[in-house]
């Protein structure tokens, strides 16, 4: 299938929605994006798997990276797209083919005020090891480095700076087995987990200000397991805890904080991802905020801006879709929001 970059951004969004691209099956859309970008002539186009990168080479003082994932969650009877008034319905309309449409329209710029790198990557909606942007950071970091990055995840047109880090740990509580009829001969590991729950209930999360944005941390039990049989005193209980931490802490510092909180227990790190600082004091970031308007807010969650942070680049999230509609059967996006996002992005890159 072909895509026509000359059509207006709303029609382009509908076209992208109608090219099914569930995670792992993005080849058709990646092919269409690559073909459209190569036809422009002023971009250097690169490809790795089903990720496509396009770069200007104008020798500008700054390089900005604009990125978005091309995959969607599985279709739920919501293809092909349909238009009802100002609202375009369809799988991926908000998350994030409307953002992709804006990216593609920006690719038409032949004389932007900054050098631009456009990244269209695969497999964002599945496990991290399959993520196309992660693959690019490992194989081709030189393709995607710059001074500042915008990830066009759905934010309803607002700027969300940086992102939280996240880690999960298992806190192990030992016990001793016994017959439940003679429970005094054992040690009940589930009962012994009470101090962990007390620490969690009494914990006061930080609300640090990072680069001018206030983040709000969270420490919560997200799972608990224990028990052998209905007549056995359990000899182990494991509490799974998730810590969402502000980007002024490294992953190592966050893990150290959790271990300190639960001193005396075995604490096992099972998963972790660092956060990303907003970097709004960077000149390119400040210019972006001025052009886009509104009041930036902290990203309370983890996104791929963290990939750019690992490369030493400040990054923000900003896209036309409503994040509350992402992954829903009735997912939709406002055509006016898409057009407004395109207008403001163009102003930033041409003023």
C-alpha positions as CSV (number, residue, x, y, z in Angstrom):
1,X,0.0,0.0,0.0
2,X,1.1,3.6,-0.7
3,X,0.6,6.7,1.4
4,X,0.3,10.1,0.0
5,X,2.1,12.7,2.1
6,X,0.4,15.6,0.1
7,X,-3.1,14.9,1.6
8,X,-4.1,16.7,4.7
9,X,-3.0,15.4,8.1
10,X,-6.5,14.1,9.0
11,X,-6.8,12.1,5.8
12,X,-3.3,10.8,6.2
13,X,-4.1,9.6,9.8
14,X,-7.1,7.6,8.4
15,X,-4.8,6.1,5.8
16,X,-2.3,5.0,8.4
17,X,-5.0,3.6,10.6
18,X,-6.3,1.5,7.7
19,X,-2.9,-0.1,7.2
20,X,-3.0,-2.8,10.0
21,X,0.2,-2.9,11.9
22,X,-0.2,-5.0,15.1
23,X,3.1,-5.5,16.9
24,X,5.3,-7.9,15.0
25,X,3.4,-7.4,11.7
26,X,4.5,-3.8,10.8
27,X,6.3,-4.7,7.5
28,X,3.5,-3.3,5.2
29,X,3.4,0.0,7.0
30,X,7.2,0.2,7.3
31,X,7.5,-0.4,3.6
32,X,4.9,2.3,2.8
33,X,6.7,4.8,5.1
34,X,10.1,4.0,3.6
35,X,8.8,4.4,0.0
36,X,7.1,7.7,0.8
37,X,10.2,9.1,2.4
38,X,12.6,8.0,-0.3
39,X,10.4,9.7,-2.9
40,X,11.0,13.1,-1.2
41,X,14.7,13.3,-2.2
42,X,15.9,15.6,0.5
43,X,16.1,13.0,3.3
44,X,18.7,10.3,4.0
45,X,16.6,7.2,4.7
46,X,17.8,4.3,6.7
47,X,16.1,1.1,7.7
48,X,16.7,-1.6,10.3
49,X,14.1,-4.4,10.4
50,X,10.7,-2.7,10.5
51,X,12.1,0.6,11.8
52,X,12.7,3.5,9.4
53,X,14.9,6.5,10.1
54,X,15.0,9.7,7.9
55,X,17.5,12.5,8.4
56,X,18.1,16.0,7.0
57,X,21.8,16.8,6.5
58,X,21.7,20.6,6.4
59,X,24.6,21.4,8.9
60,X,22.3,23.2,11.3
61,X,23.6,24.1,14.8
62,X,21.0,21.8,16.5
63,X,19.5,18.4,15.6
64,X,16.1,17.4,16.9
65,X,14.8,13.9,16.9
66,X,11.0,13.3,16.4
67,X,10.0,9.7,17.1
68,X,7.0,7.5,17.2
69,X,6.1,3.8,17.1
70,X,4.3,2.4,14.1
71,X,2.7,-0.6,15.8
72,X,-0.7,-1.0,17.6
73,X,-2.3,-3.4,20.0
74,X,-4.4,-6.2,18.5
75,X,-7.4,-5.1,16.4
76,X,-10.7,-5.3,18.3
77,X,-13.2,-5.1,15.5
78,X,-12.2,-1.4,15.1
79,X,-10.9,-1.5,11.5
80,X,-11.3,0.0,9.0
81,X,-11.4,3.6,10.3
82,X,-14.6,5.6,10.3
83,X,-15.3,9.3,10.6
84,X,-18.1,10.7,12.8
85,X,-18.1,14.5,12.6
86,X,-14.6,15.6,13.9
87,X,-13.7,12.2,15.4
88,X,-11.7,9.6,13.5
89,X,-12.3,6.1,15.0
90,X,-10.0,3.1,14.5
91,X,-7.3,0.9,16.0
92,X,-4.3,3.1,16.8
93,X,-6.0,6.4,16.0
94,X,-4.9,7.9,19.3
95,X,-1.9,5.6,20.0
96,X,-0.4,6.7,17.9
97,X,-1.1,7.0,14.2
98,X,-2.3,10.5,14.5
99,X,1.2,11.3,15.9
100,X,2.8,9.4,13.0
101,X,0.7,11.5,10.5
102,X,2.1,14.7,12.0
103,X,5.6,13.3,11.9
104,X,5.2,12.4,8.2
105,X,3.9,15.8,7.3
106,X,6.9,17.4,9.0
107,X,9.1,15.2,6.7
108,X,8.0,17.5,3.9
109,X,10.1,20.4,5.3
110,X,13.1,21.0,3.1
111,X,14.5,24.0,5.0
112,X,13.7,23.5,8.7
113,X,15.5,25.8,11.2
114,X,17.1,22.7,12.8
115,X,18.4,19.5,11.4
116,X,15.8,16.8,11.9
117,X,15.8,13.1,12.5
118,X,12.5,11.2,12.1
119,X,12.3,7.8,13.8
120,X,9.5,5.4,13.0
121,X,10.0,2.2,15.1
122,X,8.3,-1.1,15.6
123,X,7.2,-3.3,18.5
124,X,6.6,-0.6,21.2
125,X,3.4,-2.2,22.5
126,X,5.1,-5.5,23.5
127,X,7.9,-6.7,25.7
128,X,10.9,-4.3,25.9
129,X,13.4,-6.6,24.3
130,X,11.5,-6.5,21.0
131,X,11.3,-2.7,21.0
132,X,12.6,-1.2,17.8
133,X,13.9,2.0,19.4
134,X,15.9,-0.1,21.9
135,X,17.3,-2.1,19.0
136,X,18.3,1.1,17.3
137,X,20.1,2.4,20.4
138,X,22.1,-0.8,20.4
139,X,22.9,-1.2,16.7
140,X,22.8,2.3,15.3
141,X,23.0,5.0,18.1
142,X,24.5,7.4,15.6
143,X,21.3,7.3,13.5
144,X,19.2,8.6,16.3
145,X,21.3,10.9,18.4
146,X,20.7,14.7,18.6
147,X,20.3,17.6,21.0
148,X,16.6,17.1,21.9
149,X,13.9,14.6,21.2
150,X,10.1,14.6,21.0
151,X,8.3,11.3,21.3
152,X,4.8,11.7,19.8
153,X,3.0,9.5,22.3
154,X,-0.6,10.6,22.9
155,X,-0.7,13.5,25.4
156,X,-3.8,15.3,24.1
157,X,-1.5,17.9,22.7
158,X,0.1,18.8,26.0
159,X,3.8,18.6,26.8
160,X,4.8,15.8,29.2
161,X,8.4,16.1,30.2
162,X,10.7,13.2,30.8
163,X,9.2,10.1,32.5
164,X,9.3,8.1,35.8
165,X,11.6,5.2,36.3
166,X,10.1,1.9,37.4
167,X,11.3,-1.2,39.2
168,X,9.8,-4.3,40.6
169,X,11.2,-6.3,43.5
170,X,10.3,-9.5,45.3
171,X,10.6,-9.3,49.0
172,X,11.0,-12.7,50.5
173,X,9.7,-13.6,54.0
174,X,11.0,-17.0,55.3
175,X,9.0,-19.3,57.7
176,X,9.0,-22.9,58.8
177,X,6.5,-25.5,57.7
178,X,4.3,-27.3,60.2
179,X,0.9,-29.1,60.2
180,X,-1.8,-26.4,60.7
181,X,-3.2,-28.4,63.6
182,X,0.1,-27.8,65.4
183,X,0.9,-24.4,64.0
184,X,3.1,-23.5,67.1
185,X,5.7,-25.9,65.8
186,X,6.3,-23.8,62.7
187,X,6.6,-20.1,61.6
188,X,3.9,-18.7,59.4
189,X,5.6,-16.8,56.6
190,X,2.4,-15.0,55.6
191,X,1.8,-13.7,59.1
192,X,5.5,-12.6,59.2
193,X,4.9,-10.4,56.1
194,X,3.0,-7.9,58.2
195,X,6.0,-5.5,58.7
196,X,6.3,-5.2,54.9
197,X,2.6,-4.2,54.5
198,X,3.0,-1.7,57.4
199,X,6.0,-0.1,55.7
200,X,4.0,0.2,52.5
201,X,1.0,1.7,54.2
202,X,3.0,4.2,56.1
203,X,5.3,5.2,53.2
204,X,5.1,8.8,52.1
205,X,6.2,9.1,48.5
206,X,8.4,12.0,47.4
207,X,7.1,14.7,45.1
208,X,10.4,16.2,43.8
209,X,10.6,19.0,41.3
210,X,12.9,17.9,38.4
211,X,13.8,20.5,35.7
212,X,10.8,22.6,36.8
213,X,8.3,19.8,36.7
214,X,6.8,18.1,39.8
215,X,6.9,14.3,39.8
216,X,5.0,12.1,42.2
217,X,6.5,8.8,43.2
218,X,4.6,5.6,44.3
219,X,5.6,2.5,46.2
220,X,2.9,-0.3,46.1
221,X,2.5,-4.0,46.6
222,X,1.2,-5.4,43.3
223,X,1.3,-9.1,44.2
224,X,1.6,-11.5,47.1
225,X,2.0,-15.3,47.1
226,X,2.5,-17.9,49.7
227,X,1.0,-21.1,51.0
228,X,1.5,-24.8,50.3
229,X,-1.8,-26.5,51.1
230,X,-4.9,-25.9,53.2
231,X,-3.4,-27.8,56.2
232,X,0.2,-26.6,56.0
233,X,1.8,-23.6,57.7
234,X,3.6,-21.7,54.8
235,X,7.4,-21.6,54.9
236,X,7.7,-18.7,52.5
237,X,5.8,-15.6,51.5
238,X,6.8,-13.3,48.6
239,X,5.5,-9.7,48.3
240,X,6.0,-8.1,44.8
241,X,6.5,-4.3,45.1
242,X,6.5,-1.8,42.3
243,X,8.4,1.5,42.8
244,X,7.7,4.4,40.4
245,X,10.5,6.9,41.0
246,X,11.3,10.4,39.8
247,X,14.1,10.8,37.3
248,X,16.4,12.5,39.7
249,X,17.3,9.0,40.9
250,X,19.1,6.4,38.9
251,X,17.9,2.9,38.8
252,X,20.7,1.9,41.1
253,X,19.8,4.6,43.6
254,X,16.1,3.6,43.5
255,X,16.9,0.0,44.2
256,X,19.2,1.0,47.0
257,X,16.3,3.0,48.5
258,X,13.9,0.1,48.4
259,X,16.5,-2.3,49.9
260,X,17.1,0.2,52.7
261,X,13.3,0.5,53.4
262,X,13.0,-3.3,53.7
263,X,16.2,-4.0,55.6
264,X,16.2,-7.4,57.2
265,X,14.4,-9.0,54.3
266,X,15.8,-10.5,51.2
267,X,15.0,-8.1,48.3
268,X,15.3,-9.4,44.7
269,X,15.3,-7.0,41.8
270,X,13.2,-8.6,39.0
271,X,12.7,-5.8,36.5
272,X,13.8,-2.2,36.2
273,X,13.9,0.8,33.8
274,X,15.5,4.2,34.5
275,X,13.5,7.4,34.1
276,X,14.3,10.4,32.0
277,X,14.8,14.0,33.0
278,X,12.7,16.5,31.1
279,X,15.7,18.8,30.3
280,X,13.4,21.8,29.8
281,X,16.3,24.2,30.4
282,X,17.9,23.1,27.1
283,X,17.5,25.8,24.5
284,X,15.8,23.4,22.0
285,X,13.4,22.3,24.7
286,X,12.7,25.8,25.7
287,X,11.9,26.8,22.1
288,X,9.6,23.8,21.8
289,X,7.7,24.8,24.9
290,X,7.3,28.3,23.7
291,X,6.1,27.2,20.3
292,X,3.7,24.6,21.6
293,X,2.2,26.7,24.4
294,X,0.5,25.4,27.5
295,X,2.1,24.4,30.7
296,X,4.4,21.4,30.7
297,X,3.7,18.6,33.2
298,X,5.6,15.6,34.4
299,X,5.1,12.3,32.7
300,X,3.8,10.0,35.4
301,X,4.6,6.8,33.8
302,X,7.4,5.3,31.7
303,X,7.8,5.9,28.0
304,X,10.5,5.6,25.3
305,X,11.8,9.1,26.2
306,X,14.0,7.1,28.6
307,X,15.8,5.5,25.5
308,X,16.9,9.0,24.5
309,X,17.9,9.9,28.0
310,X,20.2,6.9,28.0
311,X,21.9,8.5,25.0
312,X,22.3,11.8,26.9
313,X,19.4,13.6,25.2
314,X,16.6,15.5,27.0
315,X,13.2,14.4,25.7
316,X,9.5,15.1,26.1
317,X,6.3,13.4,25.1
318,X,3.8,15.3,23.0
319,X,1.2,14.0,20.6
320,X,-2.4,14.8,19.5
321,X,-4.1,11.6,20.8
322,X,-5.9,11.3,24.1
323,X,-4.0,8.8,26.3
324,X,-7.2,7.8,28.1
325,X,-8.5,6.4,24.8
326,X,-5.4,4.3,23.9
327,X,-6.0,0.6,23.5
328,X,-9.8,0.9,23.8
329,X,-12.3,-0.6,21.4
330,X,-13.7,2.9,20.8
331,X,-10.3,4.5,20.3
332,X,-10.6,7.8,18.4
333,X,-8.9,11.1,17.8
334,X,-10.1,14.6,17.1
335,X,-9.1,15.9,13.6
336,X,-8.9,19.4,15.0
337,X,-6.3,18.2,17.6
338,X,-4.2,16.6,14.9
339,X,-4.3,19.7,12.7
340,X,-3.5,21.9,15.7
341,X,-0.5,19.7,16.7
342,X,0.8,19.9,13.1
343,X,0.4,23.7,13.0
344,X,2.3,24.2,16.3
345,X,5.1,21.8,15.3
346,X,5.5,23.5,12.0
347,X,5.8,26.9,13.8
348,X,8.5,25.5,16.0
349,X,10.5,24.2,13.1
350,X,10.1,27.1,10.7
351,X,10.1,30.3,12.9
